[in-house]
Amino acid sequence: MKKSYYLFILFIVIGGIACGYNISAISSTLPKIKTQFSAPNSIISLIAGLVFAGTAISKLSMSILNDTFGRRKTLIIAGTIFCSGTLSIIIANSINYIIIGRLLQGIGGGLLMFTISLYIIEMANDKHRGKLTALYQLSFTIGLLLANLVGMFIFDINWKISFILLFILTLIFISVIYYLPCSPRWLFRQGEHQLAYKALLIDHSEEESKTITTSWNDTNSLNFSANIFQAKYLKVLLLIILITLLNQFTGINAILQTSTTLITQAGLAKHAALLGSVGITAINVLGTIIGINIVERFPRNLLFGYCGISISLAHFIVAINFFSGYNSPIILLSGLMLFIIAFAIGPGIIIWLVFSEYLPLPVRSQGIAIAGFFNAVAGFFISSSFIQISTRYGMGWVFLTCAICSLFYGLIPIFYLPNTTGKDIEKFDELFKKS
């Protein structure tokens, strides 16, 4: 099964790069789109946030698609929708094509991001789950960096080149997932026990695969149906929703998508701002590499929490810089880089695990769909209004608000989430017994 394992790794890498590239590609192209189509700031903000509106829409059907067709077919459907949106942007001769394209990218991208995470969790060995999820996040950050590098080099040539590359990446991703099996847990629930066993062999030994399938069969743990709104799941669902909302209120996606504009407002020329955006995403990659090496060595909830508190500190630094009136680009960049590296080491990796590890299989896709919906709505609101709110109230108040939200983002995992490092995620009752 070595060949299938390497294909699985390629799936994680290409999927992460494509999703990250999509988030950041718009940052360097927004100034060009604004100029070419004479678009007002309100439309530019809308374009930045539309990908999250599309993601919110995708969550309404995510649970049905994943439970009916399985993770693999859902990923193929998502990739096709995503390609359609990217193609709309490539052929755009008016701003309407870009608006429709970003919305379709959001629908397809939303399905991709959360289903990829779900697929990794259900395919991976308990001992490797954190590292494989971290590999996905590393690939995601490489996608962010790649988009900014491409944007910088083609800034004065043709901004559509950036989306042509994204289109090619997505086609490669669809080709890779086509040759991978369905999730073993989904297959087992469909009565395909032998296929489930073969799928497990991709990241498990023969002995481990036999033990797991025997356990599933004996305990019937995967075959019962459940409602996410049952009392036993409700507290966990509310915690996940709260964490995902606070994840957006750290400003992570809004800042990544508008970093070029943000740094320009601090007094740097456009090309220097583009270079600053590249630096921020390069720091993101570095932080994720550090996270990969420590995610399985420390309790997940504590790593998440302490990094969240560090994010809060970074935002306070940036807020004070704006309130002081000095508005130093150096302090701004330093604060943003501290924010990005703290986010990358902890929450950037662990947020994907939070979505999938804290709920058992019968309600997992339901929980992810609901939490993902709130995540996308919050992302749309923040990204589409970030520039306008900062113009109206000032960057100082924006970053102070992000600092307060980030403080709670750090404290909640420390006090309310159990540690899942190396634990069997299907033993839900044991996981939350003492929590």
C-alpha angles and dihedrals in degrees: 000000000000092000091053091047092054089046088052090052090048089051091054093047098045092042092051094046093049094049093045093045090053093054095049102034091080093057097071094035099051094080090052093045090049092053098041096049098029088235120178121235091258091061092044090052089047091053090050091052101037093086087065092047087055090047090053090053091049091056091063090068101026098095093046093048095046096045094043103039101018131238097290098054091042089055091051091050090047093049091052092052090046092052090051091055093047091049090052089057093046093055094038116140094164137033090254091069090055093048092051091043094052091048091052090045088054093051094047094037093049091054090045099050098049097036092049088054091048092049093050092049092051096044099043130092111246089244093053101036096098094046094047091049088048089052088055091051091046089053088047091055091046086055089053091050094045091052091052092047092050090045091053095049097044096037093109096033114052124322092206091071087076091060094043088060090048090052091053092048091053093050089053090050093052090050092053097048090049090069096046124088126246119268109288092227092053091046091051091052089053090055093253094130097158093050089047089054091051091048091052090055089070091078103007135067120246091256093050092047092051091047092050096047091045090051092049090050096046098044096035085217095149100042103064121090122228141181118237090220094064112123093247092059100035099083092049092046091052091049092051092048091049092049093048092050091050089047089064093041090061081073093235099142096034091052094045092050096045100032093115091052092043094052091044089056088055089064105268122129117251096258091047088049090052089051089050090053089052089051092051093051091044088056087050090057092047092050092049091052088054089047092053090057096050106030093093095041100062135046105274096223093053094046089050093047100047091047089050090055089049089053089054090053091051091053091049089055092052092044092052089049091057095041091052091063090228091100095190113195088210094056090043092053092044092052093046092049092050088050093049097046093047090048092047096050096050125005095027089066102026098048088073090051091048089057093054112021100057098059127057121239100265091063101021099101091042091052094045091048093052095043090044091052092055090043091054095045090051090045091051093048094048099040095044094048101032096098094041094047092047090049092050102041103019133253092266093067092042093055093041089056090048089050093055093046090048091053091059088042087062099041099050097062091047094054105027112027124077122226112261099179108141093346129132103260093202091066091082097156092054092044094058099030094101097028 
